[in-house]
Amino acid sequence: MELLNMRLNVLLVTFLTFGVFLACKAPEEESGRSTANAIFPKGSKGPSQFFTGTVWVTGLVDNDSIFTTSAGSVLFEPSARSNWHSHPAGQILIVTEGVGYHQIKGKRKEVIRKGDVVKCPPNTSHWHGASKDSSMTHIYLLPNTEKGMVKWMEPVSDQEFLNE
């Protein structure tokens, strides 16, 4: 557990340092970013087999056998969301912009906002995405990837998304 905490601290310092570097760039260097205040590039459009609506994904930390952690930034446009999915070793989300939702199967949908940190337990079906009126961006951390990355399931229905 102490090793995982140390790894997460190193990743967070790396993210913050990289974010400061990007924030100091001149405006002409910002092409490809979602907004002038974005920390990371907008990325590539998320595949429709895993997401409803428009989603942009940027890889930040490639999985490897040393750190066994993967990380990225995901921008969800209003009402966009992931399918139900789970992670063998769980997932941590750090909301960097906007307002969105997170829900664990069988529990109430939670509102998440800039600055929130969400822990998705291992092997637990969940989804996350933007609220209907706001975009939402988060950093995802997938620890212990030697256990596997993600198991994708069915899309979140409009009824599930709108249900309070």
N, C-alpha and C positions, 0 to 999 in steps of 0.2 A: 504494500500500500504506500509506503514511504517513497519507493522508487517511482510509482505512478504519479504521486504528488510532485516529485521533483521534475519528472518529464513534463507534466502539465505546466508547471511554473516556467520551465525553459521555453515551451511553446508559446505561452502568453507573452513573455518578454520579447520573443522573436516577432510575434504578431504586432505588438505595440511599437517596436522599433521600426518595423517595415511600414506600419501605418503612419508614423511620424515622417518617415522618408517620403512617402507618397503625398502627404499633406503639404510638404514643402516644395513640391514640383510646381513649375510654372503652368498657367492655365493651358498653354498650347500643348502641353504634354498629357492632358487629361482625356484625350480621345479614347473611346471605348469604355469609359466609366459611366455608371448609371446617372450620377449627379455630380455636381462640382464638389460636394462634401463627402463623396464615397471614399472609403478607406482602400478598397480593392477594385480592380477592373470588373466590369459587368460580367464578363465570362461568356460561356456558350449557352445556348438555349437548352434547357432541360428536356429530356425525351418525354413525349406524350404518354408513353406506356407506363411511366412512373409518376407523372405529375398532371394535375388538372389546371388549366390556365397557363399563363406565361411565367416561366421560372428561368432564372439565369444562374449558372453554376461556375465557380472558379475554384480550381484545385489550388491549395496553398502548401500542403505538406504531402508529398507522395509516400505511399506505404512502402516500407522497407523492413528488412529483417533485423535492423539495429534498434530502431525506435518503436517498431510495430504499432505505429499510430498514423492515421490518415486525418487530414483536416482540409477544410475548404470553406468558402463563403457562398451563401445562396441568397439570391434576391428573389422574393416572391412578389409579383405585381398584385394589386387588389384582387381578392377572392381566389388567388392561386394557392395550391396546396399540394402536398405530397400524397401518394397513395398510403394506405395502411402499410406499415413495414415494421421489422424488428432487427435488432443487431445482437449477435451472439455475446458480445462483451459490453453492450450498452452504448449509449451516445450522450455527449454533452453538447448543449446548444448555448451560445452566447449571443444574445440579441444585440445588434449594433445599430439598427435603425428601425423606426416604424412601430406598428402595432400588429400583432398576429394572434394565432391560436395554437395551442398544443393540447392533444388529448390522448390519454392512455385508454385502450379498449376497456369498456365497462365503467369508466369514470367520467365525470363532467368535463366538458371542454373548458380549458383555462385561457384567459387572456394573457398574452406575453408582450412586453414592451422593451424598448431600448434600455439596456443595462441589466435585464433579467438573465439569469443562468438557469437552465433547465437540465435536469438529469433524467435520462430515459433509461430505466433498468434493463439489464440483459434479458434477451429473449422475450420482450414484452411488446405486443403490438401497439403502435402509436402512429400519429400523424402530426404534422405541423405545417403552417402556412400563414399567409397574410389574412388580415381581417377583410371584410367586404368593402370597407371604405379607405383602407390604407395599405401601402406596400409594407413589407417587412423583410429585413435582411438579418441573417444570423451566420455565425461561424459554427461549423460542426466539428467535433472532435470524436474520432472513433479510436478508442484505445484497444490494446491487445488484439490487433487485427489477425494475429496467427490463429485466433478462434473463428475467424470469418468476418465478413464485412456487413452484408445486409441481406435480408430476405424480404423481397417485395411481395405485396399482396394486392387485394382489390382496391379500386379507387374509393375515395371518400365521397359518398353521395351528397347531392345538394342538400338533402334533408338532414344528414349528419352534420354537414358544414354549418347550416343555418340554425340547428337546434341549440337552444340555450341550455 
